[in-house]
Amino acid sequence: MVLSVIHTPEETESRVISSVFASRYAHEPLPRYKMPKKSIPKDVAYQVIHDELMLDGNPRLNLASFVTTWMEPECDKLMSEAINKNYVDMDEYPVTTEIQNRCVNMIGRLFHAPSAKGRHGASVGVATVGSSEAIMLAGLAFKKKWQNRRKAEGNPYDKPNIVTGANVQVCWEKFARYFEVELKEVKLRDGFYVMDPVKAVDLVDENTICVAAILGSTLNGEFEDVKLLNDLLTEKNKKTGWNTPIHVDAASGGFVAPFVYPKLEWDFKLPLVKSINVSGHKYGLVYAGVGWVIWRSKDDLPEELVFHINYLGADQPTFTLNFSKGANQIVAQYYQFLRLGFEGYKHVMENCIENAKTLRKGLEKTGQFDIVSKEQGIPLVAFAFKDENKNLAFDMSKALRHHGWIVPAYTMPADLEHMTILRVVVREDFSRQMVDKLLSHIKQTLVEITDASSDIPRITFTMEVKPTGDDKDNEKGSMLIPETSVHWRKDKHKVVHKEVKVTGGKTKGVC
């Protein structure tokens, strides 16, 4: 959420919304930062807001975001029908609560949760407002379990820490700062753009509440090696007796890996993985914003964090940071699960992967870029200019906006600040035709930004004139400039490279 600034009375009075288009109904400008004194017709209010929203970017062309920007009309209709339902009102909307429970069980089985195999098939999890809330809840569970264990052992419990890679999404920094947990980051390095499991385990100590692994890095889409992390951490736990667990942030990759890379070991099949978060509004194929967090078992969620609500004679446990929230995204998630099934999700993800490969090959053919993303990962292409001029990436991002595309350019985190990356997220609604069109616009902008950064070449002649000597030996037809040396020198165009210093933390991609 973006923080807003309250304007002064002077600023408020001077800033108005012109309603010329709707002037047949409204004769006076509307105030921009304070409530109007009088009511206006509903069609005028609609037209004024509709016109202003036209200046936003086109969501379908927003290649910066992982968030779903298209759903089937039938699902749009279901969301509209459920838009006035408050999910937290379990007593009034028991069917919506049941739908959430079904989704939790489906996701638990997808991630091989042991509790999902039980007699009643009851996975432990909850719907959240995106993966940010899911990560907060998972982090709180780890912190409380660690504190309880330290108290029982009679050890200090005031300095918890969490180990992550420097490539984590900003919500991990928020969790650490909001809930007073030290964030220990594994620095990235050239050629290694995700957390190194070996270095991560080296940072683990008796105060580590968990190690967070990323399945689908925001920066380049790469999967971290959760299997290796599990094996290394298991060895360290045996030596130290700490029993440090793992959380998998599968916000982007949780709805990709099970369908495209079924043999990849990253989920609850690994004993130390105690909780997983995933974003339904990313490759879960639902509009923003719904997320999910699933725990391995009830034992991994401390009971003191769970609130119990009785309705219809049954106990309904709840564990959320938010209270009121719309039920329509949960309904939409259930629609996608029923509508697509395993086969449908598999086809969608495979098509996204193929379109990402086509884009990757097209970029490689230009000879201008190094591909930073990996072939195994979420469907995106991250690339950098071979030229060391950092401005080129930002120039291209700006030039592509003239064609309607939103392609982010950003600097990498600590120790890799010299790298500037461009990233294209391939979503379900990014078709092959759109890939081809984007490639043609990238080639066009390459010419534009190259021409813009060069002058017409000039050659300057410098002649040093010396006293005349003996001319006899000069050949016929030669230009007689006795004892004169001619120096050819091409003036080099002065290129100014500007580096944008990132302050207040590391650069993060949008989610």
N, C-alpha and C positions, 0 to 999 in steps of 0.2 A: 504494500500500500504506500502511495506517495504522500508525504506530508504536505499539507496545504498551508499557505500563508494568509493570515487575516489582513486585508488591506485597510489603510487609514480612511477616515471619512472623506478626505480630500480626493484620494485615489478612487474611492467608491463613486463619488459624485461625477467624476470626469470620465468614467468608463461605462459605456452603455452598449447595448446590443441593437444594431440597426435592424429594423423589421420592414425594410422597403418592399421585399417580395410579398409580405403579408399585409401591405399597407391598406388593402381594401377593408381590413378588419381593425388594424391597430394604427393609430395616428401619432403615437408618441413612442420614442425609443424606450427600450426596456432596460432597467438597471442590471449591471452585470454581476455585482458582488453583494447586493442586498435584495431582500424580498420586495417585489412590486407592491405598491399600495392597493392596486385594484386587480381584479380578476381579468383574464383575457379568454377569448373563445378557445375551445379545445383544439380546433384545427389550426389556429394561429400558434399555440404552444407547440403543437406537433411539428409544424412547418419550420419554425425558428430553430428548434433543436435538430430536426432532420437535416436542415441545410448546413448547420455548423458541423455535424458529424460527418458530412461528406468530405471534409478536409482531412479526416483521419486516413491512415494508410489502408489499403485493401488487405484484409486478413489472409486471403488466399495467397497473396504475394509476399506475405511476411515470412521469409525463410530464416529469420532469426529465432523464431519461437518453436518449441516442441509441442505447444498446446494445440489441440484439435480445433480446426476451423471449418469443418464440414461434417454434417451428419445427414442421414436420410430424412426426408420430410415426415415419415411416420414417427420417427423418434422426436423430431422437433415438436410434433403435435402432442406426443405424450408428455414432453417437458412442459409445454404450455398448460396442459391439463393439471399438472402437479405443481405448478409454480406457486400456488397460494398455500401449499402445505408446509408447515414447520416440522422438520424432521424430529426435533427433540420432543414433540408432543406425542409420545408413544401411546398414551391413553386414548387419544383421539384418532391416531392413525396407525393401528396395530399392523395393518397389511404392509405399510411402508417399512415398518420395523422388521417384519418377516422377510421382506425383499432384501433389506440390508444383510440379514443373517444368511440368506442364500448366497449372496455375492461373496461374503466373507468365507463361506465354506468352499465355494468354487475356486477362489483365489488360493485358499489354503491347500487344496488338493493339487492345484497347478504348481505350487511351490513345494510339494511333497512334505507338508506338515504332518508329523506323526499323529497329532490329535485328530486330524481329518480322517484317519483310518480307523478311528475308534468305533465303538458300537453305534453311537448316535451321530457320528460324523460331525461333531461340533468343534470347529476351529475357533481359536481365540483371536479376535481382531475387531476392528472398528473402522467405519468410514470417517474420513477427516476432510478438512478444507485444504486440499492439495497435500503434497508431500511435506511441506514445511511443518504443518501441525503434526503429521505422522512422525516426523523425526523428533519433534519436541517430546511427544509422548513416549517414543522408544527410548530417548535419552533419559527422561525422567525415571523410567522403569529401571534402567541400568544403574543410575545414580542411587536410587533408593535401595536396590538389592545390594550394591556395594557398601553403602552406609550401614545397612542392617548387619551384614557379615562382619564389617570392621568393629561395630559396637559389640557384637557377640564375642569377638576375639579380644576385646579390650584394647583395640588399637585406635589411633587418631583417625578421624573420618572427615576432616575439614579441608582437605586439599585434593579433591578428585580431578582426574584429567582424562582426556579422550584422545586417541591417536588417529589421525587421518592423513591423507595426502594433501598437498597444497592445492590440488585441483578440485577440492570439494566445493559444492554450491554454497552460496552465502548463508543459507539457513543454518548450516552447521556453526558458523561464527556467531549467529544470533543465539543459538542454543547455548553455546559456551558462555557468552556474555550475559544473557538474561538469567541463566541458572547457575552462574558462578562455577564453571568448570573450565579448567585450563585446557586450551587446545594445543596439542603437540602435533605439528605438521611435518610430514616427510617432504623435503624439498624436491622439486623436479630437476631434471638435467637434460642436456641435449640428447635427443634420440629416445628419451624415456619420459613420457608426458603424463604418467599416472603414478600412483603410489607404489614404491618398491616394497614388497612384502618383507624382505630381509631387513631393510632399514626400519620398517614399521615395528617389527617385533623387537628390534634393538631399543626402541624408545619406550617399550612397555615396562612399567614398574608396578610396585604394589598398590599404587594409587590409581591405576588405569581402570576405568569402569568398563571400557570396551574399545575395540578397534573397529573403525567404520570403513568398510570397503565399498567402492562405487562400481555398480554394474551399468556402465554407460556414462563416461565422463562428460561433463558439460562442455569442456574445452575441445575435445576431439572425438567423442563418442566411443572411446576405447573401453573395453571391459578390464577391470583389475583382476588379478589372479587370486580369486577367493580360495581356491583349492590349496594353493601353495601357502597362503596365509594361514589357513586352518591347520595344515601339517606342521608348519614352523611354530605356531602358537601352542599347539598340542605338546610339542617337545619342551617348550619353555615352561608351560604349566606343570608338566611332570617334574621338572627340576626345582621349580620354585614353590609349587603348591598354591599358586595364585588363582588359577581357574579363570583367567581373563577370557571373556566371550567376544563374539563378532556380531556386528549389525551390518546388514547389506542394504545400502541405499540403492534400490533398484527403480528409482523414480522413472528413469527413461528406459532402462533395459528389461524391466520385469515382465513387460508384455511383448517383448521381442525374443529373448533367449529361449523360452520354453517352446516356441513355435519354429524358430529357425536353427537353433543350436541345441537340440534336445540332449546331446551327450555331454554338454558343458556342465561341470560340477560347480555350483555356486550357491545353491539354496539350502533347504533344511535337510538335504541328504548329508550335509557336512555337520558333524556333531556340535561344533562350537557356534554355529549360526543360531542365534536365539530369537532374532526378530528381523523382519524385512518390511520395508515400505515401498510402495509403488504408486505412481500417479495414474489414476483413471483418465485424467484429462490430457495425457500425452498419448502414448501408444495404446492406452486403454480405449482410445477412440471416442471420448466423451468431451463435450465442451467444458471449459474451466468453470468451477474448480472443485474437483473431487479427488481425494487420495485415499489410500488404504494402508493400514499397518497390521501385520499379522505376527503373532507370537508363536513360538515353537510349542509352548504348553502353558497351562494356567500358572504353573510354578514360576514362569519367567516374567509374570506380571504381578508385582506385589499387591496384595489384597488392599492395603491401606490407601492405594491410589484410586481404587474403584469405588464409585458411589452406586448405591442400590436404590432403585425406584420400583415400588410395587404397583402393578396395574393389572386389572382383570384377574386378581388372585395369584399372579405369578411374579417372581422376582426378576427385574430387568436391570442388569448391571450396566453402568455407563462410565466411560473414561475418555473425556475430551477436554480441550482447552476452551473451545467455543461452546456456546449453549444453543441459541437459535440459529438455524441454517435451513436453507431450502432443501426440500426432499427430491426435487426434480432431477438433480444430477445422479442420485442413487438409482432412480427409476431408469434413467438413460443408460447407466452402466448395466443394469439387469437386461434391458432391451438388447444391448450389443452382445451380451453373453448368449442370450437365447437366439437372437437373429443369426449371428455368425457361427457360433460354436467353435470348437477347436479347428476344424477345417477352414472356416472362414477367416479366422485370425491368421492362420498359417499362410493363406493365399495373400492377404493384405500385406503382411510383413515381407513375404518373399518378393512381391512386386515392388515394395519400397526399396528393398536391398538391390534389386536389379536396376531400378532407376538411379540409385546412388552410384552404382558401378558405371552406368552410362555417363553420368556427369563426371565422374572421376577420370574416365578415359578421355573425354572431351577436353578436360583441363590439362591433362598430361600432353595431349597433342599440340597444345599451344607452345610448349617448351618454356613457358614463363614461370611455372609454379612447381613448388615442392609439395607433395601431398602429405599432410601431417596425420590425418586419420588412418585407421587400420581397416583392413578388409573385414575382419571379424569385429563386430561392434554394432551399435545402433545405426540406422540408416541415415548417415550424414556424411558430408565431405568437408573436411577442414583443410585449408591450403594456405601456403605462404608464398610470396614473391621470392624468386631466386635472387633478385636484385636486393641489396642490403638497405635501400632507401625505405625507411619505415612508412613514409608518407604515401607510398604507392597504394598500400592496402586501404588506407582511409580515403584516398582519392577515388579508388574504384568503388568503394561502398557508397560514396556520395554520388558518383556518376551513375551507378545502377539505380539509384532512387529516381533519376530522371525518367527511367523506363518503368517505374512503378515497383521495382523489386526492393525489398528490405533485406540486405545481406550485411550482417554485422562484421565490423573489423575491431579487433581487441588485442591488447598486449597480454602475453602469458604471465603467470605468477612469478614470485621471487626466484631468482637465479636464472630465469629465462626471459627477463624483460626485454632482451634484445630481439625477441621474436614477435612479429605482429601477424595475426592470423585472420583469415576470412573463413566463415562457416556457413554452409547451406544445410539446413535440416530438411530431409525428404520425408514428407508426411503422405498420408493416404491420398489427399487431394492434389498432390504435386505429380501430374501426369507426365508421360514420356514426351508429349508435345510441348509441355511447359519446360521440361529439361532442355529440349532442343532450342527453344526460344531463349532461355536463359543463357545458354552457351553462345548463341549468336550475339546477344547483347554484351556478354563478357568480352568477346573478341572485338566488338565495336568500341567498347570503353577502353580496351587496351590501347587501341590506336589513339583515342582521344587523350588519355592521360599521358601517353608518350609524347605526342605532339605538343601538349601543353607545357611539358617540362624541358623543351629544347628550343634553342634559337636557330636562326639561319646560320649555317657555318660560314665563318669568315677567315680569310688568309691575309695576314699582314706581312708586308715586305719591309725589312729593315736593311738599309744600305749604308755601309761605312765607307766614306770616300777618303782615299789616301793620296799623297802626291804622285804625279805621273811618273812612270819609269820608262824603260825601253820597250817600244811597241813592236819591234821587228818580228818577234817570234809568234805574234798573233796570227792565227789562221784566217784565210780569206772568208769573209762573210760573218765573222764572229762579231759580237757586240763588244765594242771597246770601252770597257770600264777598267782602266788600268789600276792594278794594285787595289782592287776593290773586292771585298768579300761580301757575298750575298747570303744572308741567313734567312732560311724559310722556317717560319714558326706559325703553327695553327693556334689561334686563341682558344683556350678551353673555356667552355661555358661554366660560369660559377653556379654550382648547385647548392642550395641551402637546405640542409636536412634539419628538420625540427623534430625533437623528441618530446612527446607528451608525458610528463611525469605523473604517474598514478599516485594519488594521495588518499589517505584514510582507509587503506586496506587494499586487497588485491582485486584485480579485474574479474568480474564474474559475468557469465553469459546469462541471458534471460531464460526462464523456464516456462 
